[in-house]
Amino acid sequence: MKREARSTEDTLAHWVRSAPDKVATFFGNVADFGRPLRPEELAAADRLTTTVLPLGPYRNLTTMTAALFALHPQAVVLNHAADRVFASRYDPFDAPSPERWRAFKAVALRLLRHGRKSSYGGNVLLSHAFRGRPIAAAYAARYGDVLAKPGATTLFWKDSMRFQNRFEAGNPKIDDFIAAVPDAVFIFPVRNPMDCARSNLATGHVRHLVPKDKRNFEATVRRVLEALRWFRVRERADPGRFWSFTEAELGGDFFARFAAFARLPADPGWLADAPGAVEIARRSEHKPGRPEHYAGLVAELFADDPEMHARLERFLA
């Protein structure tokens, strides 16, 4: 059924309701991106010696991953904000260079001082995913109301599929970016791909995965797996810069390996808190035929990657 066209009165009413947010966004962008960088901001950026960029679909354990970074005493988390950063002179993917990357990190630290939900982004502690959750209480108990830890050495920027879409489009080429930004590493959390696909379809995040005329389960789960295959080619060639993990692999020494990859110390307090940040939704039941379709895609796309093939088959058990 086609949506009924808005009347002039409804359009005006919608504009009036949204005007305060639009005005706040405009002046917020001026404050964040219009002011010159101060020496102390650049010095703080220099202390961020590692940046972790997640790749892959949304609805794919990225909030859980962000929580693990948020709890660490030497990590900070920038939530979303790619739409704002990409439109600015500090876009780190636009002609990447050490100078541009340094400026981006300085601006990221500005954005960590505030934040809103949705794509506006900012500090992950102010996102809807953290409000009222146990993770927020755990953070407050350890760090109080501090939004940007002064001793942070690692930045996690949570806006995964926007990053991968740019790399896949060659804007910039991933190899050029890696060469220009040696302190960036890449992580790909893997939720059950069938659940990930269904969640993207339900929330509208599917728009970052497939064209409008292909927004069905079959096309979406294929795109989820294709994104992982793209990542795995690079992970197998350079495991020091690329790392994937699945929701079935969160036990044992996982947290120590997580910290090591992100170039963070295995802080004892963090190791004690980290398991409490891991929240995996109960696996969904899928319509008849979908698991079989998924199994066929795994066999097709990972025929030359037996390790990941086996890891993905676990979701059929």
C-alpha positions in Angstrom: 0.0 0.0 0.0 1.4 3.4 -0.9 1.9 5.9 1.9 -0.6 8.7 1.8 1.0 12.0 0.6 1.4 14.6 3.3 -0.7 17.7 3.2 0.9 21.1 3.3 -0.2 21.5 6.9 1.3 18.2 7.9 4.6 19.0 6.2 4.7 22.4 8.0 3.9 20.7 11.4 6.6 18.1 10.8 9.2 20.9 10.0 8.2 22.8 13.2 8.6 19.7 15.4 12.0 18.9 13.9 13.3 22.4 13.7 14.9 22.5 17.2 16.9 19.3 16.4 18.0 20.8 13.0 19.1 24.0 14.6 21.0 22.1 17.3 22.7 19.9 14.7 23.7 23.0 12.7 25.3 24.8 15.5 26.8 21.6 16.9 28.5 21.0 13.6 29.8 24.5 13.6 31.2 24.1 17.1 32.7 20.6 16.4 34.1 21.1 12.9 34.4 24.9 12.3 36.8 25.8 15.1 40.5 25.4 14.5 42.3 22.6 16.4 44.1 23.7 19.6 47.6 22.5 20.4 46.3 20.6 23.5 43.7 18.8 21.3 46.4 17.7 18.9 48.6 16.6 21.8 45.7 14.5 23.1 45.2 13.0 19.6 48.9 12.0 19.6 48.3 9.9 22.8 45.8 7.8 20.8 48.3 5.4 19.4 45.7 2.8 18.1 42.3 3.2 16.4 40.1 0.2 16.0 37.6 0.4 13.1 34.8 -2.3 13.0 33.8 -3.5 9.6 30.7 -5.4 8.4 27.0 -5.0 8.9 25.2 -3.2 11.7 23.3 -5.3 14.2 26.4 -7.5 14.3 27.7 -7.4 17.9 29.1 -3.9 17.4 27.3 -2.5 20.5 28.7 -5.3 22.6 32.2 -4.7 21.2 31.8 -1.0 21.9 30.9 -1.8 25.5 34.1 -3.8 25.9 36.1 -0.8 24.7 34.1 1.7 26.8 34.9 -0.3 30.0 38.6 -0.4 29.4 40.6 2.3 31.3 42.7 3.1 28.2 40.0 3.1 25.5 37.3 5.6 24.4 34.4 5.0 22.0 33.0 7.3 19.3 29.5 6.2 18.4 28.4 6.7 14.8 28.9 10.3 13.6 30.3 9.1 10.3 27.7 11.1 8.4 28.9 14.3 10.1 32.6 13.4 9.9 32.4 12.4 6.2 30.9 15.8 5.4 33.7 17.7 7.1 37.3 18.7 6.3 38.4 16.1 8.9 37.1 13.1 6.9 40.0 10.6 7.5 39.0 8.5 4.4 39.3 11.5 2.1 42.9 11.6 0.8 44.2 9.7 3.9 47.5 10.9 5.3 49.2 11.1 8.8 48.2 14.8 9.1 44.6 14.2 8.2 44.4 11.2 10.6 45.9 13.3 13.4 43.3 16.0 12.8 40.5 13.4 12.7 41.5 12.0 16.1 41.5 15.5 17.6 38.0 16.1 16.3 36.9 12.7 17.5 38.0 13.7 21.0 35.8 16.8 20.7 32.8 14.6 19.7 33.3 12.5 22.8 32.4 15.4 25.0 28.7 15.1 24.0 26.4 13.1 21.9 22.9 12.1 20.8 21.2 9.0 19.6 21.1 7.8 16.0 23.5 8.9 13.3 24.4 12.2 15.0 26.5 10.1 17.3 29.1 11.2 19.8 30.1 9.5 23.0 28.7 6.0 23.1 27.8 6.5 26.8 25.1 8.9 25.6 23.6 6.5 23.1 20.3 4.8 23.5 22.0 1.4 23.6 23.7 2.3 26.9 20.9 4.2 28.7 19.5 2.2 31.6 21.7 -0.8 30.8 24.0 -2.6 33.3 27.0 -1.5 31.2 26.2 2.2 32.1 26.1 1.4 35.8 29.4 -0.6 35.5 31.0 2.4 33.7 29.8 4.9 36.3 31.0 2.7 39.2 34.5 2.7 37.7 34.8 6.1 36.0 32.1 8.3 37.4 30.9 10.9 34.9 34.1 11.1 32.9 33.3 11.0 29.2 36.8 11.0 27.7 39.4 9.2 29.8 42.5 11.4 29.8 44.8 8.3 29.7 43.2 6.7 26.7 45.5 5.3 24.1 42.9 3.4 21.9 39.9 4.9 20.0 37.1 2.6 18.8 34.9 4.3 16.1 31.6 2.4 15.8 30.1 2.9 12.3 31.0 -0.3 10.6 29.1 -0.7 7.3 29.6 2.9 6.4 33.4 2.2 6.6 33.3 -1.0 4.6 31.1 0.4 1.9 33.6 3.2 1.3 36.5 0.7 1.2 34.7 -1.6 -1.1 33.9 1.3 -3.4 37.6 2.3 -3.4 37.0 5.5 -1.6 39.7 5.1 -0.4 41.4 1.9 -1.4 41.9 -0.2 1.7 45.6 -0.8 0.8 46.2 3.0 0.5 44.5 3.7 3.8 46.5 1.0 5.6 49.8 2.4 4.2 48.8 6.0 5.2 47.4 5.1 8.7 49.7 2.6 10.4 47.9 2.8 13.8 44.5 1.6 12.4 43.4 -2.0 12.9 40.1 -3.6 11.8 37.7 -5.9 13.6 34.7 -7.9 12.4 32.4 -9.3 15.0 30.2 -12.1 13.7 26.7 -12.6 15.0 24.7 -15.5 13.6 24.4 -14.2 10.0 20.8 -15.3 9.8 19.9 -13.3 12.9 22.0 -10.4 11.6 20.2 -10.3 8.3 16.8 -10.5 9.9 17.6 -7.7 12.4 18.9 -5.5 9.6 15.6 -6.0 7.7 13.6 -5.2 10.8 15.4 -2.1 11.8 16.0 -0.5 8.4 19.8 -0.8 8.6 19.4 -3.0 5.5 19.7 0.2 3.5 23.5 0.0 4.0 23.6 -3.5 2.6 21.4 -4.0 -0.5 19.4 -1.8 -2.9 15.8 -1.1 -2.1 14.5 -3.6 -4.7 16.5 -6.4 -3.1 15.6 -6.0 0.6 14.7 -9.6 1.3 16.2 -12.2 3.5 18.0 -14.1 0.8 19.8 -11.1 -0.7 20.5 -9.6 2.8 22.1 -12.7 4.3 24.2 -13.1 1.1 25.5 -9.6 1.5 26.2 -10.2 5.2 28.4 -13.2 4.2 30.0 -11.4 1.3 31.1 -8.6 3.6 32.7 -11.2 5.8 34.4 -12.9 2.9 35.8 -9.5 1.8 37.2 -9.1 5.3 38.6 -12.6 5.6 40.7 -12.2 2.5 42.5 -9.4 4.3 42.5 -11.1 7.7 44.2 -14.2 6.3 46.9 -12.0 4.6 47.4 -9.7 7.6 46.1 -11.1 10.9 47.9 -8.4 12.9 45.7 -5.7 11.4 42.5 -7.7 10.8 40.7 -9.9 13.3 37.2 -11.6 13.2 35.5 -13.4 16.1 32.1 -15.0 16.4 29.5 -15.0 19.1 30.3 -18.6 19.7 33.9 -17.8 20.6 33.5 -15.4 23.6 34.7 -17.8 26.3 38.1 -18.9 27.5 40.9 -16.4 26.8 38.8 -14.3 24.4 39.1 -11.1 26.5 42.8 -11.3 26.7 43.1 -11.8 23.0 40.6 -9.0 22.4 42.8 -6.6 24.4 46.0 -7.8 22.7 44.6 -7.2 19.3 43.5 -3.7 20.2 47.0 -3.0 21.7 45.5 -2.6 25.2 46.9 -4.0 28.4 44.9 -6.9 30.0 43.9 -4.7 32.9 42.7 -7.0 35.8 39.7 -4.8 36.6 38.6 -4.8 33.0 39.1 -8.6 32.7 36.7 -8.9 35.7 34.1 -6.5 34.2 34.3 -7.5 30.6 32.2 -10.7 30.7 29.3 -8.7 32.1 29.3 -6.5 29.0 28.7 -9.5 26.8 25.0 -9.7 26.0 23.9 -12.0 23.1 20.3 -12.1 22.1 18.8 -15.6 22.2 19.0 -17.2 18.8 15.9 -16.8 16.7 13.9 -19.6 15.0 14.0 -19.1 11.2 11.4 -19.9 8.6 11.7 -23.3 6.9 14.2 -23.2 4.1 16.3 -20.4 5.4 18.9 -22.5 7.3 19.3 -24.6 4.2 19.7 -21.4 2.1 22.3 -20.1 4.5 24.2 -23.4 4.5 24.4 -23.3 0.7 25.8 -19.7 0.8 28.4 -20.7 3.4 29.5 -23.6 1.2 29.6 -21.4 -1.9 31.3 -18.3 -0.5 33.8 -20.0 1.9 34.8 -23.0 -0.2 38.4 -21.8 -0.1 38.3 -20.8 3.6 37.7 -24.0 5.6 38.4 -22.3 8.9 35.6 -19.7 8.5 33.4 -22.3 6.9 33.6 -24.4 10.0 33.0 -21.4 12.3 29.9 -20.4 10.3 28.5 -23.9 10.3 28.2 -23.8 14.1 25.2 -21.5 13.7 23.3 -24.4 12.1 23.7 -26.6 15.2 
